[in-house]
Amino acid sequence: METRQLEYFLQLAKYQHVSQTADFLNISQPSLSKSISQLESDLGVRLFDRKGKRISLNENGRQFARYVSESLQLLDEGIFTAKKSRYDTLGSVTIVCYSFSSIITPCVAEYNRLNPLIDFVLVEPAEANETRRMDTTDFILTSRRDMMMENREEQFWVSRALFQERYVLVMSDSFRSLPADQKEVDLAEFRNDPFIAMIQSNIFFRDYLYQLCQAAGFFPRILCQTDSFLVKMDLVREGQAVAILPESCLDEARRLVPDLRIFQIAHHDAVRTIYLMRRQQSVMTESALDFWDFAMDYYHCE
């Protein structure tokens, strides 16, 4: 029984969906299924009930998840205590976020617990349009690995996939009444409805909304374009339009829209990969190198 098996189990217990969990963990579905099957074999009990493609945590699984969560928390605290003694790096780290900055903030917060001497600067898309920022950028968070190739700067940057996540459609109950148990929608059913889009302001950012709608056979009717996630969610909360969000935005979206409805998108490959890009190692600062190593471990990158 390995620690990673237990971590996989807790994520599957949370999502109770094999493909979504595998995407979140950035591993294949067969690898996840094999890991869980081996764990159940080691324990001699079933942790999930299976019916076709659906799984649900059973009573054995619920009890085991409670103990695993507590045990891994204690282990993390021990690792944190051991690691903290070696962190004495000074400096600053700048991350330009062409994807939602909340994706990287848990990693930044965990690193900052270990090393509070590092000053982080997270630059949002509107500010990132200032090209002068690129000269002092340590990292780029993006869902477009080809962005530097288009900008002819690929020789200066190295990228690593952090994880994959799905896009979902979100709306308020006041926008349209759908059955309470409905979890999936056909995007084509929204061809006549207004959408909220992000501003397509530079080559480093592309709103996947347009690609998904075109794949569904229509061009979206845009109510509003905005770089503000708060404005986007305000319009959703008021029932003015629907929006397409990546899963990493959902926790924040739920806080802003209490009656938020979330739907998987049927018939289309609504998945993106999040990359962290860094400069060539020879020009990286000590603080940036230290954070890169931590981030690769945090996201379980091979």
N, C-alpha and C positions, 0 to 999 in steps of 0.2 A: 504494500500500500504506500503510495507516494503522495507528497504534499500537493503536487499538481493535480492528481486525481481528485483529491478532496476539494480543491478550488473549482475544478470543472463541475463536480457534483453540486456545489453551492450555487453556481451560476445556472445550471440546468434546473435546480430546484426553484430558482427565482423566476426564470422565463417559462419553464415547463413546455418548451418548444425546441426540438433538436436543432433545426436549421438556424433559427434565430440565435441560439446559444453558440453554435459553431461559428456563425458570422461574428458575433461579439468577441469570441475568444481567438478569432483569426486562425482556426484550424478546420480541417475537413469534417463533415458529418460522420463518415466511417470512423475517424480517429476518436471523436467524442463518444460515439456509441460503444466502441471497443473499450475505452477507458472506463465507462460506467458499468459495462458488463463485467469487466475484470473486478471492479470494486464490489459489485454485488456478489460475485463468485467468492471473493476473499471473505466477505461478511457472512455468506451463506443465507442471505435473505434478499428479497426484492425490495427496492427502494421506491420504484415507480410502478404504477399500473399502466399497462399499455392496451390501447384499443385502436387498431389500425395505425394511422400515423400520429395519433394523439397520445400524449402521456400525461399522467398526473401523479403528484407526490402522494404516496400512501402513508399510513400511520407509522410504519417503520422508518420511512424516509423523513417524516417530520421530526421524529425524535432524534434520529441520527443527525439531521441538519442542525438542530439546536446545539448538540455537543460539538459538532465539527466547527460551527461558527465560533463558539466560545474558545475552543482549543486553538484555532488559527489566529484568533485575536491575541491570545496569550503568546503564541509563537511570534507574531508580528511585533509585539511589544518587546520581546527578548531580542529579536533581530535589530529593532530600532535602537535599543540601548547599546548593543554591541557596536553597531555601525556609527552611532553618533560621535563616539570618541575619536574617529579618524577624520571627521569633517572640520577642516579649518581653512578652507579655500575662501579667499576674499574676491570681490569683484561684482560685476553685473552681467545679466543675461537678457538679451532682447529677443523676443519671439514675435514675429509678424504673423497674425492669424487671419488667413484667407478663408478658414473654416471657423465655425463658432468657437470663440475663445474658451467657453466653458468645457470644451473637450479636454483641454490641456490643464485647466486650473487644478483638478484634483492631484495630478502628478506634481505640479509646481508646489502645491500646498504641502504634500508629503515630503518633498525634497527640502522645503523650507523648514519643516520641523527638525530635520536632521542637520541642516546647515543654515541657520538664520542670518549668516554673514553675507549671503548672496542677495543682491538687489535685482528683482525681476521687473522687466518692462514688457507688458503685453500690448501690442499695437493692433487696434481694430481696423477693418477694411478701409473706412473713410480716411483714416490717418495714413494707412499704408500706401495710398496713392502718391504720397510724397516720396519721390524717387530718392531723395537725399537720405531717407531712412535706410535704404538698402545697404549703404556703405557701412553702417554700424549694426546691421542685423546679424545675429548669431544663428537663429533658426527661423524656418518658415513652416507653419502648420497649414496644410492644404489637402484638398481631395484631387488635385491635378498635378501628378508627377511630371507631366509634360510641359508645365508652365515655363521652366527655365530653358527648355529646348526651344520653345517658341520665342523666348527672349534672347536666345543664343548665349546663355551663360551656363550651360549644363556642365562645362568643364570645371566650374568653380564650386559645384554643389553635389552633395551625396544625399540620397533619400532612403528612407526605411519605412516600410508599411507598419503602422501601429495596430490597426484593426479594421474590420469591415463593419458596416452598419446599413440598415435598411432605411429607405424613405417611406414616410407614411403620410396619409392625408388627414388633416385635422380641421375641426370645425366646432362651433358652439351648437348646443341643442336648439338655440333660438334661430339658427340658420335654416335647418331642415330637420324634420322629425323622421328618424330611422329606428327600426326595431332595436330594443335595448341589447339583444344578444348578437346583433350584427357586428362582425369584426373585420369584414373585408368589403371593399367596394371596387366596382369597375370604373376606372377614371373617365371612360367615355360618357357615363351618366351625368358628368358635370360639365359637359362641353358648353352649355349655355350659362353656366354660373360664373360669377366673378372670382378671380384669384388675386392674392397678394404676392408680389414678386420682389426679389432683391434687385437693387440697381445694378445693371450690367456696365460697370464703370471702367473696367480695365481687363487686360488679358489674363490676369491672375485669378479671376473669379468668374464662375459660370453657374447660374441658377439652374439646377437640374429640372426644375419645373417645366421648362420649355421642351426639353428632350422627352420627358415622360408624356406630356400632353400630345406631342407630335406622334409618338409611338402609339398612342391611343386613337390617333386619327383626327386630331383637331389642333388648332392654335389657341392657346388660352386667352380668354377675355380678362384683361388686367384692370382691376379696380384701382390699384395703387402700387407704386414701386417705392421701396424705402430701404435704407441701410440700417434702420433701427428695429431690433427684435421686439422692443417694447411697443412700438407703434404697430408692428405686424400683429402682435397678440391682442392689442387693444381693438383692432378692427375685427379680429376673429371673435373676441369676447362679445362685441356688440352685434354679432350676427351679420356683418356686412359682406363677408367673403369667406372663402376657404383658403387653406394654405398647404403647401407641401413642406414637411420638416424632416430632417434626419433624426434618428432615434436619440442621438446625444443631446438634442434640444428639448426632449420631452419633459424632463424633470422641471426645468425652468418654465416651460409652457404651462404645465399643470398648476404651478404656483400663481401664474398670471391669469389663467382662465379656469375657474373652479369647475365649470360644467364641460370641460373639453372632451370631445369625442375623438377617438383615435382609430384609424382604419388602415389595415394592410392594403396595399395596392395590388389587385389581381392582374394576372396575364402579362406582367411586365417585370423585367429584371431591375427592380428599384433598389439597387445596392450601390454603395460607394465605398472606396477605400480611403482611409485617412493616412496621410504620410507626414512624417517629420523630416524636414530637410535641414542639413547643416553645411557649413563651408568645408572645404578641404581641411584635413586635420592639421596641416602645417601652418595654417593661418588662424586656427582657433585659439581662443584664450584658455587659460587653465580652468576658469570657472565654467566656460561653455563645454569643454571636454568632460568635466566632472558631471555636469547635468546630463549630457548625452548618454554617458554610461548608465546613469541612474534611470533615465527614461527608457532605455532599451530593456533594462531589468524590470521596470514597472509594468511595461506593456508585454512582457514575455516575448520579446523579439529574439529570434534565433540568430 
